[in-house]
Amino acid sequence: MERSYDALIIGAGIVGAAVAYRLAERGLRVAVLEAASVPAAQATAKSAAGVRVQFSEAVNVRLSWASIQEYRTFEEVFGVSSGYRPIGYLFLVPEGAEAAYERAFATQKSLGVPVERLTPGEAKKLADFDPDGVAFATWGPADGVIDPHLVAHAYLKAARGRGAELFTETPLLRAGRRGEAWRVETPAGPFTAPVVVNAAGAWAGEVARRAGFELPVEPVRRMVFMTGPMPEARGLPLTVDVATGFYLRGEGERVLFGRSNPDEPPGFREGMDWGWLEPTLEAGLDRFPWLERAGLDQRASWWGYYAVTPDHNPILGWMPGVEGWVNAAGFSGHGVQQAAAVGRALAEEVVDGRAHSIGIDPLRYERFERGKIVQEKNIV
């Protein structure tokens, strides 16, 4: 039996859930198609959960700040807390990189978001690190963490309260445009709608191929490591050593840490790469020598996928040349940070024809055709 809707959302992670809620709020009949047996169980559940305004590009600053503001007052609207905790983000800027991060800081200040420029001595009051080679630090006191799984489920519950329907174990097998609507084939039967939103995370590229076109989004495995209990964890903000890409933050009595492997090949590789632990620690110990005392909790460590684009920024909005197809994909590790604002912007894109609460033009697919990729510096 064919089921018909106004919009189909492919993927029930935090981004798909936010888009579904905002479309249902605008009065559309929405179906969310999730391949897994439960929603928000992939990248959303495996995120390091950080939210920050400290980006170098204005569009990313705006999306993240609008999302943080929604997460701060989430309970007032959705009846449950987002888990937002403003533990702060601290970027340690090395000598030689001052100009790029001064420009990023100036952009952030011009947009009115809460950021501060600190001397290494001032930064050491927030996190214990070796200041050798650190020129200055930038501090975002409103940056922090949320509970992505909780937020995604709250969006989905609110969407369903407005008539949206959720179908799990319902992967998109193939899709094609038939006149005024898309026909999406699934194991549960066909679904039709004039609009499809691709929010399939690491699977977004494959979803696009099954619809007959290419989208430059690839899955790349990332590892997150966890120490055993240690006193340094208490009050430790998310601290990024820009020189190496190593990051850490407190998680209760433990320290969560990681570093993206630049040589990790794209693809759905599964399981922890324990061989990446040693180079990760080598990068971190120079800046955080106290980590040498940390024991590793292997059972609390985990892996997941980034959905990566060529410029490590999301692809948002209408797909040129593909009628009725909206991209909400390729966040490259920033989906949790930007989901709330993206949900609102893409609902505007579908209902009003164009996003207007926040301009998303720099993040449209057309940038790849025009050679105008987004030069975001603050990638972790």
TORKOL-4160 file (C-alpha; in steps of 0.2 Angstrom, whole numbers, padded with zeros to 4 digits, m for minus):
380
<pt num="1" X="0000" Y="0000" Z="0000"/>
<pt num="2" X="0007" Y="0017" Z="m0005"/>
<pt num="3" X="0008" Y="0030" Z="0009"/>
<pt num="4" X="0007" Y="0048" Z="0004"/>
<pt num="5" X="0014" Y="0064" Z="0013"/>
<pt num="6" X="0020" Y="0081" Z="0011"/>
<pt num="7" X="0038" Y="0078" Z="0015"/>
<pt num="8" X="0048" Y="0062" Z="0018"/>
<pt num="9" X="0063" Y="0064" Z="0030"/>
<pt num="10" X="0077" Y="0051" Z="0027"/>
<pt num="11" X="0086" Y="0048" Z="0044"/>
<pt num="12" X="0080" Y="0050" Z="0062"/>
<pt num="13" X="0096" Y="0057" Z="0069"/>
<pt num="14" X="0096" Y="0074" Z="0078"/>
<pt num="15" X="0096" Y="0083" Z="0061"/>
<pt num="16" X="0082" Y="0073" Z="0054"/>
<pt num="17" X="0072" Y="0075" Z="0070"/>
<pt num="18" X="0074" Y="0094" Z="0071"/>
<pt num="19" X="0068" Y="0096" Z="0052"/>
<pt num="20" X="0053" Y="0084" Z="0055"/>
<pt num="21" X="0048" Y="0094" Z="0070"/>
<pt num="22" X="0049" Y="0111" Z="0062"/>
<pt num="23" X="0040" Y="0104" Z="0046"/>
<pt num="24" X="0026" Y="0097" Z="0056"/>
<pt num="25" X="0025" Y="0113" Z="0066"/>
<pt num="26" X="0022" Y="0122" Z="0050"/>
<pt num="27" X="0007" Y="0110" Z="0046"/>
<pt num="28" X="0015" Y="0098" Z="0034"/>
<pt num="29" X="0011" Y="0079" Z="0034"/>
<pt num="30" X="0028" Y="0072" Z="0038"/>
<pt num="31" X="0035" Y="0054" Z="0038"/>
<pt num="32" X="0052" Y="0050" Z="0045"/>
<pt num="33" X="0061" Y="0035" Z="0037"/>
<pt num="34" X="0074" Y="0027" Z="0048"/>
<pt num="35" X="0085" Y="0012" Z="0043"/>
<pt num="36" X="0089" Y="0007" Z="0060"/>
<pt num="37" X="0078" Y="m0002" Z="0073"/>
<pt num="38" X="0078" Y="0014" Z="0084"/>
<pt num="39" X="0080" Y="0032" Z="0080"/>
<pt num="40" X="0095" Y="0042" Z="0084"/>
<pt num="41" X="0106" Y="0027" Z="0087"/>
<pt num="42" X="0120" Y="0031" Z="0075"/>
<pt num="43" X="0131" Y="0047" Z="0074"/>
<pt num="44" X="0119" Y="0056" Z="0086"/>
<pt num="45" X="0121" Y="0043" Z="0100"/>
<pt num="46" X="0140" Y="0042" Z="0097"/>
<pt num="47" X="0143" Y="0061" Z="0096"/>
<pt num="48" X="0156" Y="0069" Z="0109"/>
<pt num="49" X="0141" Y="0080" Z="0112"/>
<pt num="50" X="0150" Y="0097" Z="0110"/>
<pt num="51" X="0141" Y="0113" Z="0105"/>
<pt num="52" X="0151" Y="0129" Z="0101"/>
<pt num="53" X="0151" Y="0146" Z="0093"/>
<pt num="54" X="0169" Y="0146" Z="0090"/>
<pt num="55" X="0170" Y="0144" Z="0071"/>
<pt num="56" X="0179" Y="0155" Z="0058"/>
<pt num="57" X="0165" Y="0157" Z="0045"/>
<pt num="58" X="0150" Y="0168" Z="0049"/>
<pt num="59" X="0137" Y="0155" Z="0043"/>
<pt num="60" X="0144" Y="0142" Z="0055"/>
<pt num="61" X="0144" Y="0154" Z="0070"/>
<pt num="62" X="0126" Y="0159" Z="0066"/>
<pt num="63" X="0120" Y="0141" Z="0065"/>
<pt num="64" X="0128" Y="0136" Z="0081"/>
<pt num="65" X="0124" Y="0151" Z="0091"/>
<pt num="66" X="0105" Y="0150" Z="0086"/>
<pt num="67" X="0106" Y="0131" Z="0091"/>
<pt num="68" X="0114" Y="0134" Z="0107"/>
<pt num="69" X="0101" Y="0147" Z="0111"/>
<pt num="70" X="0087" Y="0134" Z="0108"/>
<pt num="71" X="0096" Y="0121" Z="0118"/>
<pt num="72" X="0097" Y="0133" Z="0133"/>
<pt num="73" X="0078" Y="0135" Z="0134"/>
<pt num="74" X="0074" Y="0118" Z="0127"/>
<pt num="75" X="0064" Y="0113" Z="0142"/>
<pt num="76" X="0052" Y="0128" Z="0141"/>
<pt num="77" X="0046" Y="0121" Z="0124"/>
<pt num="78" X="0048" Y="0103" Z="0124"/>
<pt num="79" X="0046" Y="0099" Z="0143"/>
<pt num="80" X="0063" Y="0090" Z="0145"/>
<pt num="81" X="0080" Y="0097" Z="0147"/>
<pt num="82" X="0092" Y="0096" Z="0132"/>
<pt num="83" X="0106" Y="0092" Z="0145"/>
<pt num="84" X="0115" Y="0108" Z="0140"/>
<pt num="85" X="0130" Y="0112" Z="0151"/>
<pt num="86" X="0141" Y="0127" Z="0147"/>
<pt num="87" X="0157" Y="0119" Z="0152"/>
<pt num="88" X="0166" Y="0130" Z="0139"/>
<pt num="89" X="0177" Y="0127" Z="0124"/>
<pt num="90" X="0195" Y="0133" Z="0125"/>
<pt num="91" X="0206" Y="0134" Z="0109"/>
<pt num="92" X="0225" Y="0135" Z="0112"/>
<pt num="93" X="0232" Y="0144" Z="0097"/>
<pt num="94" X="0250" Y="0140" Z="0093"/>
<pt num="95" X="0263" Y="0152" Z="0087"/>
<pt num="96" X="0262" Y="0154" Z="0069"/>
<pt num="97" X="0243" Y="0153" Z="0068"/>
<pt num="98" X="0239" Y="0169" Z="0076"/>
<pt num="99" X="0232" Y="0178" Z="0060"/>
<pt num="100" X="0219" Y="0165" Z="0056"/>
<pt num="101" X="0213" Y="0164" Z="0073"/>
<pt num="102" X="0213" Y="0183" Z="0076"/>
<pt num="103" X="0202" Y="0184" Z="0061"/>
<pt num="104" X="0190" Y="0170" Z="0067"/>
<pt num="105" X="0189" Y="0179" Z="0084"/>
<pt num="106" X="0185" Y="0196" Z="0076"/>
<pt num="107" X="0171" Y="0187" Z="0066"/>
<pt num="108" X="0164" Y="0180" Z="0082"/>
<pt num="109" X="0164" Y="0196" Z="0091"/>
<pt num="110" X="0156" Y="0205" Z="0076"/>
<pt num="111" X="0142" Y="0193" Z="0077"/>
<pt num="112" X="0139" Y="0197" Z="0096"/>
<pt num="113" X="0143" Y="0179" Z="0102"/>
<pt num="114" X="0151" Y="0177" Z="0119"/>
<pt num="115" X="0170" Y="0174" Z="0116"/>
<pt num="116" X="0185" Y="0180" Z="0125"/>
<pt num="117" X="0203" Y="0181" Z="0120"/>
<pt num="118" X="0215" Y="0175" Z="0134"/>
<pt num="119" X="0234" Y="0175" Z="0137"/>
<pt num="120" X="0241" Y="0158" Z="0140"/>
<pt num="121" X="0242" Y="0162" Z="0159"/>
<pt num="122" X="0224" Y="0166" Z="0159"/>
<pt num="123" X="0219" Y="0151" Z="0150"/>
<pt num="124" X="0229" Y="0140" Z="0162"/>
<pt num="125" X="0217" Y="0145" Z="0176"/>
<pt num="126" X="0203" Y="0135" Z="0166"/>
<pt num="127" X="0213" Y="0120" Z="0161"/>
<pt num="128" X="0230" Y="0113" Z="0165"/>
<pt num="129" X="0242" Y="0113" Z="0150"/>
<pt num="130" X="0260" Y="0116" Z="0145"/>
<pt num="131" X="0260" Y="0134" Z="0138"/>
<pt num="132" X="0275" Y="0132" Z="0128"/>
<pt num="133" X="0272" Y="0138" Z="0110"/>
<pt num="134" X="0255" Y="0144" Z="0114"/>
<pt num="135" X="0252" Y="0162" Z="0107"/>
<pt num="136" X="0235" Y="0165" Z="0115"/>
<pt num="137" X="0218" Y="0156" Z="0118"/>
<pt num="138" X="0200" Y="0159" Z="0114"/>
<pt num="139" X="0187" Y="0155" Z="0126"/>
<pt num="140" X="0168" Y="0152" Z="0123"/>
<pt num="141" X="0160" Y="0152" Z="0140"/>
<pt num="142" X="0143" Y="0148" Z="0132"/>
<pt num="143" X="0150" Y="0133" Z="0123"/>
<pt num="144" X="0147" Y="0116" Z="0131"/>
<pt num="145" X="0139" Y="0100" Z="0129"/>
<pt num="146" X="0121" Y="0093" Z="0127"/>
<pt num="147" X="0113" Y="0076" Z="0127"/>
<pt num="148" X="0110" Y="0073" Z="0108"/>
<pt num="149" X="0100" Y="0057" Z="0110"/>
<pt num="150" X="0088" Y="0065" Z="0122"/>
<pt num="151" X="0086" Y="0081" Z="0111"/>
<pt num="152" X="0083" Y="0070" Z="0095"/>
<pt num="153" X="0070" Y="0060" Z="0104"/>
<pt num="154" X="0061" Y="0076" Z="0111"/>
<pt num="155" X="0061" Y="0083" Z="0093"/>
<pt num="156" X="0053" Y="0067" Z="0087"/>
<pt num="157" X="0040" Y="0066" Z="0101"/>
<pt num="158" X="0035" Y="0084" Z="0097"/>
<pt num="159" X="0034" Y="0080" Z="0079"/>
<pt num="160" X="0023" Y="0065" Z="0082"/>
<pt num="161" X="0012" Y="0076" Z="0093"/>
<pt num="162" X="0009" Y="0087" Z="0077"/>
<pt num="163" X="0005" Y="0072" Z="0066"/>
<pt num="164" X="0022" Y="0066" Z="0060"/>
<pt num="165" X="0025" Y="0047" Z="0058"/>
<pt num="166" X="0041" Y="0038" Z="0062"/>
<pt num="167" X="0045" Y="0022" Z="0053"/>
<pt num="168" X="0060" Y="0012" Z="0059"/>
<pt num="169" X="0069" Y="m0002" Z="0050"/>
<pt num="170" X="0063" Y="0007" Z="0034"/>
<pt num="171" X="0078" Y="0011" Z="0023"/>
<pt num="172" X="0077" Y="0019" Z="0007"/>
<pt num="173" X="0080" Y="0006" Z="m0006"/>
<pt num="174" X="0078" Y="0017" Z="m0022"/>
<pt num="175" X="0069" Y="0033" Z="m0026"/>
<pt num="176" X="0063" Y="0042" Z="m0041"/>
<pt num="177" X="0053" Y="0057" Z="m0046"/>
<pt num="178" X="0036" Y="0053" Z="m0053"/>
<pt num="179" X="0027" Y="0069" Z="m0060"/>
<pt num="180" X="0024" Y="0080" Z="m0045"/>
<pt num="181" X="0031" Y="0068" Z="m0031"/>
<pt num="182" X="0045" Y="0057" Z="m0026"/>
<pt num="183" X="0042" Y="0038" Z="m0024"/>
<pt num="184" X="0053" Y="0030" Z="m0011"/>
<pt num="185" X="0054" Y="0011" Z="m0011"/>
<pt num="186" X="0057" Y="0003" Z="0006"/>
<pt num="187" X="0055" Y="m0014" Z="0014"/>
<pt num="188" X="0038" Y="m0007" Z="0021"/>
<pt num="189" X="0032" Y="m0003" Z="0004"/>
<pt num="190" X="0032" Y="0014" Z="m0006"/>
<pt num="191" X="0031" Y="0031" Z="0001"/>
<pt num="192" X="0027" Y="0047" Z="m0009"/>
<pt num="193" X="0029" Y="0065" Z="m0006"/>
<pt num="194" X="0033" Y="0081" Z="m0017"/>
<pt num="195" X="0048" Y="0084" Z="m0005"/>
<pt num="196" X="0062" Y="0072" Z="0001"/>
<pt num="197" X="0075" Y="0078" Z="0015"/>
<pt num="198" X="0091" Y="0069" Z="0015"/>
<pt num="199" X="0096" Y="0069" Z="0033"/>
<pt num="200" X="0104" Y="0051" Z="0032"/>
<pt num="201" X="0121" Y="0056" Z="0040"/>
<pt num="202" X="0135" Y="0045" Z="0035"/>
<pt num="203" X="0123" Y="0036" Z="0023"/>
<pt num="204" X="0118" Y="0052" Z="0014"/>
<pt num="205" X="0129" Y="0049" Z="m0001"/>
<pt num="206" X="0122" Y="0032" Z="m0003"/>
<pt num="207" X="0104" Y="0038" Z="m0001"/>
<pt num="208" X="0108" Y="0051" Z="m0015"/>
<pt num="209" X="0115" Y="0037" Z="m0026"/>
<pt num="210" X="0099" Y="0027" Z="m0024"/>
<pt num="211" X="0089" Y="0042" Z="m0030"/>
<pt num="212" X="0100" Y="0043" Z="m0045"/>
<pt num="213" X="0113" Y="0057" Z="m0042"/>
<pt num="214" X="0129" Y="0060" Z="m0033"/>
<pt num="215" X="0132" Y="0069" Z="m0017"/>
<pt num="216" X="0149" Y="0071" Z="m0010"/>
<pt num="217" X="0147" Y="0064" Z="0007"/>
<pt num="218" X="0157" Y="0050" Z="0014"/>
<pt num="219" X="0158" Y="0040" Z="0030"/>
<pt num="220" X="0174" Y="0042" Z="0040"/>
<pt num="221" X="0177" Y="0033" Z="0056"/>
<pt num="222" X="0182" Y="0042" Z="0072"/>
<pt num="223" X="0187" Y="0036" Z="0089"/>
<pt num="224" X="0183" Y="0044" Z="0106"/>
<pt num="225" X="0194" Y="0037" Z="0121"/>
<pt num="226" X="0190" Y="0038" Z="0139"/>
<pt num="227" X="0201" Y="0038" Z="0154"/>
<pt num="228" X="0198" Y="0030" Z="0171"/>
<pt num="229" X="0194" Y="0042" Z="0186"/>
<pt num="230" X="0206" Y="0056" Z="0188"/>
<pt num="231" X="0206" Y="0072" Z="0198"/>
<pt num="232" X="0210" Y="0083" Z="0183"/>
<pt num="233" X="0193" Y="0079" Z="0175"/>
<pt num="234" X="0183" Y="0090" Z="0187"/>
<pt num="235" X="0178" Y="0106" Z="0179"/>
<pt num="236" X="0189" Y="0103" Z="0163"/>
<pt num="237" X="0182" Y="0112" Z="0148"/>
<pt num="238" X="0183" Y="0105" Z="0131"/>
<pt num="239" X="0201" Y="0110" Z="0127"/>
<pt num="240" X="0208" Y="0110" Z="0109"/>
<pt num="241" X="0226" Y="0110" Z="0105"/>
<pt num="242" X="0225" Y="0118" Z="0088"/>
<pt num="243" X="0243" Y="0113" Z="0084"/>
<pt num="244" X="0239" Y="0095" Z="0084"/>
<pt num="245" X="0220" Y="0094" Z="0084"/>
<pt num="246" X="0220" Y="0084" Z="0100"/>
<pt num="247" X="0205" Y="0088" Z="0111"/>
<pt num="248" X="0199" Y="0083" Z="0128"/>
<pt num="249" X="0186" Y="0087" Z="0141"/>
<pt num="250" X="0180" Y="0081" Z="0158"/>
<pt num="251" X="0166" Y="0068" Z="0158"/>
<pt num="252" X="0161" Y="0066" Z="0176"/>
<pt num="253" X="0177" Y="0059" Z="0185"/>
<pt num="254" X="0184" Y="0054" Z="0169"/>
<pt num="255" X="0193" Y="0063" Z="0154"/>
<pt num="256" X="0186" Y="0061" Z="0136"/>
<pt num="257" X="0199" Y="0063" Z="0123"/>
<pt num="258" X="0202" Y="0061" Z="0104"/>
<pt num="259" X="0210" Y="0067" Z="0088"/>
<pt num="260" X="0204" Y="0065" Z="0070"/>
<pt num="261" X="0215" Y="0053" Z="0060"/>
<pt num="262" X="0219" Y="0062" Z="0044"/>
<pt num="263" X="0224" Y="0046" Z="0036"/>
<pt num="264" X="0208" Y="0036" Z="0040"/>
<pt num="265" X="0201" Y="0031" Z="0023"/>
<pt num="266" X="0183" Y="0034" Z="0019"/>
<pt num="267" X="0171" Y="0019" Z="0021"/>
<pt num="268" X="0160" Y="0010" Z="0033"/>
<pt num="269" X="0175" Y="0002" Z="0043"/>
<pt num="270" X="0169" Y="m0004" Z="0060"/>
<pt num="271" X="0176" Y="m0006" Z="0077"/>
<pt num="272" X="0189" Y="0003" Z="0087"/>
<pt num="273" X="0206" Y="0006" Z="0080"/>
<pt num="274" X="0216" Y="0004" Z="0095"/>
<pt num="275" X="0232" Y="0007" Z="0085"/>
<pt num="276" X="0226" Y="0025" Z="0084"/>
<pt num="277" X="0227" Y="0027" Z="0103"/>
<pt num="278" X="0246" Y="0029" Z="0104"/>
<pt num="279" X="0248" Y="0043" Z="0091"/>
<pt num="280" X="0233" Y="0051" Z="0099"/>
<pt num="281" X="0241" Y="0051" Z="0116"/>
<pt num="282" X="0258" Y="0056" Z="0109"/>
<pt num="283" X="0250" Y="0072" Z="0102"/>
<pt num="284" X="0241" Y="0075" Z="0118"/>
<pt num="285" X="0255" Y="0072" Z="0131"/>
<pt num="286" X="0266" Y="0086" Z="0125"/>
<pt num="287" X="0252" Y="0099" Z="0129"/>
<pt num="288" X="0244" Y="0089" Z="0144"/>
<pt num="289" X="0258" Y="0079" Z="0152"/>
<pt num="290" X="0247" Y="0074" Z="0167"/>
<pt num="291" X="0238" Y="0063" Z="0155"/>
<pt num="292" X="0252" Y="0051" Z="0157"/>
<pt num="293" X="0245" Y="0046" Z="0174"/>
<pt num="294" X="0228" Y="0042" Z="0166"/>
<pt num="295" X="0222" Y="0024" Z="0164"/>
<pt num="296" X="0212" Y="0020" Z="0149"/>
<pt num="297" X="0194" Y="0013" Z="0151"/>
<pt num="298" X="0192" Y="0003" Z="0135"/>
<pt num="299" X="0174" Y="m0002" Z="0138"/>
<pt num="300" X="0169" Y="0017" Z="0140"/>
<pt num="301" X="0178" Y="0022" Z="0124"/>
<pt num="302" X="0169" Y="0021" Z="0107"/>
<pt num="303" X="0169" Y="0024" Z="0088"/>
<pt num="304" X="0157" Y="0032" Z="0076"/>
<pt num="305" X="0156" Y="0040" Z="0059"/>
<pt num="306" X="0158" Y="0058" Z="0053"/>
<pt num="307" X="0148" Y="0062" Z="0037"/>
<pt num="308" X="0162" Y="0071" Z="0028"/>
<pt num="309" X="0161" Y="0083" Z="0013"/>
<pt num="310" X="0176" Y="0089" Z="0003"/>
<pt num="311" X="0177" Y="0105" Z="0013"/>
<pt num="312" X="0171" Y="0098" Z="0030"/>
<pt num="313" X="0155" Y="0108" Z="0030"/>
<pt num="314" X="0137" Y="0103" Z="0028"/>
<pt num="315" X="0127" Y="0103" Z="0012"/>
<pt num="316" X="0111" Y="0112" Z="0015"/>
<pt num="317" X="0095" Y="0116" Z="0005"/>
<pt num="318" X="0088" Y="0112" Z="m0012"/>
<pt num="319" X="0098" Y="0101" Z="m0023"/>
<pt num="320" X="0101" Y="0110" Z="m0040"/>
<pt num="321" X="0094" Y="0100" Z="m0055"/>
<pt num="322" X="0084" Y="0088" Z="m0043"/>
<pt num="323" X="0067" Y="0094" Z="m0041"/>
<pt num="324" X="0060" Y="0092" Z="m0023"/>
<pt num="325" X="0076" Y="0086" Z="m0015"/>
<pt num="326" X="0083" Y="0095" Z="0000"/>
<pt num="327" X="0100" Y="0091" Z="0008"/>
<pt num="328" X="0103" Y="0091" Z="0026"/>
<pt num="329" X="0119" Y="0081" Z="0026"/>
<pt num="330" X="0138" Y="0081" Z="0027"/>
<pt num="331" X="0140" Y="0090" Z="0044"/>
<pt num="332" X="0158" Y="0083" Z="0046"/>
<pt num="333" X="0156" Y="0081" Z="0065"/>
<pt num="334" X="0145" Y="0097" Z="0068"/>
<pt num="335" X="0127" Y="0090" Z="0066"/>
<pt num="336" X="0123" Y="0091" Z="0085"/>
<pt num="337" X="0130" Y="0109" Z="0086"/>
<pt num="338" X="0119" Y="0115" Z="0072"/>
<pt num="339" X="0104" Y="0104" Z="0071"/>
<pt num="340" X="0092" Y="0116" Z="0080"/>
<pt num="341" X="0095" Y="0130" Z="0068"/>
<pt num="342" X="0096" Y="0119" Z="0053"/>
<pt num="343" X="0079" Y="0112" Z="0057"/>
<pt num="344" X="0071" Y="0129" Z="0057"/>
<pt num="345" X="0080" Y="0135" Z="0041"/>
<pt num="346" X="0076" Y="0120" Z="0031"/>
<pt num="347" X="0058" Y="0120" Z="0036"/>
<pt num="348" X="0058" Y="0138" Z="0029"/>
<pt num="349" X="0067" Y="0132" Z="0014"/>
<pt num="350" X="0053" Y="0119" Z="0011"/>
<pt num="351" X="0037" Y="0129" Z="0016"/>
<pt num="352" X="0043" Y="0147" Z="0011"/>
<pt num="353" X="0054" Y="0142" Z="m0004"/>
<pt num="354" X="0070" Y="0149" Z="0005"/>
<pt num="355" X="0078" Y="0149" Z="0022"/>
<pt num="356" X="0077" Y="0166" Z="0030"/>
<pt num="357" X="0080" Y="0165" Z="0049"/>
<pt num="358" X="0098" Y="0161" Z="0045"/>
<pt num="359" X="0106" Y="0163" Z="0027"/>
<pt num="360" X="0113" Y="0146" Z="0022"/>
<pt num="361" X="0119" Y="0151" Z="0004"/>
<pt num="362" X="0137" Y="0148" Z="0008"/>
<pt num="363" X="0133" Y="0130" Z="0012"/>
<pt num="364" X="0122" Y="0125" Z="m0003"/>
<pt num="365" X="0128" Y="0112" Z="m0015"/>
<pt num="366" X="0132" Y="0125" Z="m0029"/>
<pt num="367" X="0148" Y="0130" Z="m0020"/>
<pt num="368" X="0156" Y="0115" Z="m0026"/>
<pt num="369" X="0151" Y="0119" Z="m0044"/>
<pt num="370" X="0157" Y="0136" Z="m0042"/>
<pt num="371" X="0173" Y="0132" Z="m0034"/>
<pt num="372" X="0168" Y="0142" Z="m0018"/>
<pt num="373" X="0171" Y="0130" Z="m0004"/>
<pt num="374" X="0169" Y="0135" Z="0014"/>
<pt num="375" X="0186" Y="0139" Z="0021"/>
<pt num="376" X="0182" Y="0135" Z="0039"/>
<pt num="377" X="0197" Y="0135" Z="0051"/>
<pt num="378" X="0190" Y="0128" Z="0067"/>
<pt num="379" X="0188" Y="0110" Z="0062"/>
<pt num="380" X="0191" Y="0097" Z="0076"/>
